[in-house]
Each structure stands twice: as C-alpha cells, then as structure tokens.
Amino acid sequence: MSDYDQGLLNRRRVLGDAWVDKSLARSDEFNAEFQDLITRYAWHEIWGRPALGDKTRRLMVLSTMIALKAYEEFAMHVRAGLDGPAESRLTPDDIKEVILQAAIYCGVPAANHAFSVAREILHERGLAAGKP
C-alpha cells in the first residue's frame, strides 16, 4: 500500500469519511499537490506512528489549534474527536481539560474562544447543559 493510501486510511479513521470526502471533493489543479502532501506526510508519516496513539494525538492537535488560534480546524477536530472510534473518542471533559491547560500556556483569550467554539459543538450534539 502506498504512503498516500495508508495516509488516506488514517485520515478517514481520524476525521471520518464525510469530512475527508468533502475535503477531497474541493481538490483541484491548484491545491491537489497540497492534499497529496498532507495525506502522505501528516496522515501517514505522523498519524501513522504508533508511539502516541490517536487519542493523545487528538488532544495535542486541539491544544495546537488553540495556540495557533485556528478555530475552524479546532472545531473540525473537536467534532472528529467526539465522533471517533471508541478507543480514541474524546469526551467533553477531555476537551475541557485541554482548553484549561491551553489557557495557561496559550492565553486566556484563546482559551475563552475555544470554550465558546467547543460549547457550541457540544450543544449541537446534546452533550452540554445550559444555554448555548
């Protein structure tokens, strides 16, 4: 199996078929090489490494997205984490703990926004109490 094919399997496992299909459907002559690059390197070479496991990697990605203030990617990974396979699925408490940790190392404003994004997703899923 090629690095691309293995990366595509990992990408689908972590993000789900619907998201990957949507992402690949947006591929065109301009960005096709980028899609190939991230599938081979991010999804095969990094997500395919056995040492950390998907759950740890999911948590690391969330904190990194908060640090970068990449909230669209943060939201995508929150959704993927909540929907993932049982062995790597994130709970609302997992997500809360990542955001609390990020508040100290990435800043309160970044964490405040991350809480807002995550809370909206949790409400969409019926996983949070109170008002959205």
N, C-alpha and C positions, 0 to 999 in steps of 0.2 A: 504494500500500500504506500502511495506517495506521501510526502510530508503534507501536501495540500489536503489530500483525502483524510489523513489522520487528524489534521487540524480542523477540518470541517466536522468530523465526528465529535471532537471535543467541543467545538463551538456550539453545535446543536445540543450536546448534553448540558452545557452550562447555561446557554441563553434560551434554548427551546427552538423548535423548528419554525414556528411562526415568525419570530424575530429574525432568525437567520435568513429565511426565505424572503422577508421584506427587505432586508439589507442587501441581499444578493440581487434582488429584482431591481434595485436602484443602481446597480453596477452598469457602467457604460464605458465607452472608449477612454474617457477622461480619468475615471477612478478605478478601473479594473485591476491595474497593477497594484494599487493600494490594497484592494480586497484580497488579492493573492498574497501580498506581503503579510498582512495581519493574520490571515488564515494559516500560513506556513509558520510564521515566527511566534506571534502571540499565542495562537491557539494550539499549535503543535509543540514548538520548542519550549514554551513556558508552561502553558496549562497542561501539557502532556508530561511534565516532570513529576515523578512520584513522591518526592520528599514531603511536600506540604499538604497535599490533598485539596480537593475542591472547596471545602468549607473554609479552610484557612485562607485560601486564595481569594474567595469571595469577600471575606472580611477585610483583607488587605486592599482589594480593589475599592471597596466602599470608602475606606479611610483615605486612600489616594485621591479619589474623585472629590472628596470634601476638601482636601488640601489644595487641589487644583481649581476648586470652585467650578467643577464640571458637572453641574447638577442634572443635565439631561442624561449623561452617562451614569451618574449616581442613581437616578430614578430607574433607568433600564436595569441596572444591576440589583437594585432593591427588588424589583418585580421578578427578575430571574432567580434571585435568592429565595424568595418566598415560594416560587413555583418549582424549584429544583428537585432532583431526586431526594428521597428521604434521608439518605446518608450525608447529603451536603446542604440540605434545606436550612434556611435561616429562619429564626423566629423573630417576632417583634422585639423581644428582649435582646437578642443578638445585635439587631440593628441599633437599638437604643444604646447599648454599651459601646459600639463603635463610634457613634456620634458623641457620646460623653467623652470618650478618650480623645477624639478629634478636637473637642472644644479646648482642651488643654494645649495640644500640640499644633493645631491649625488655626485656632482663634474662635472666640465666641460668636462673632457674626457668621462665620462659615458654618459652624455647628447649628446655629439658630435657623439658618436657611435649610440646612439638611434635615433638621427636625420637621420643618414645615413640609418639605417635599415628601419625606417618609410618612408623615402623619396622613397626608392626603391619600397616598397609596394604601396605607393600612385601612383607612376609612372606606376606600373603594372596595376593598376585599372583605369588609366587615370584621376586621381584626383589631379595631381600636374603639374604645368607648368615648363618649363625649361628642362634642361638635367638631366637624371637620375644619 
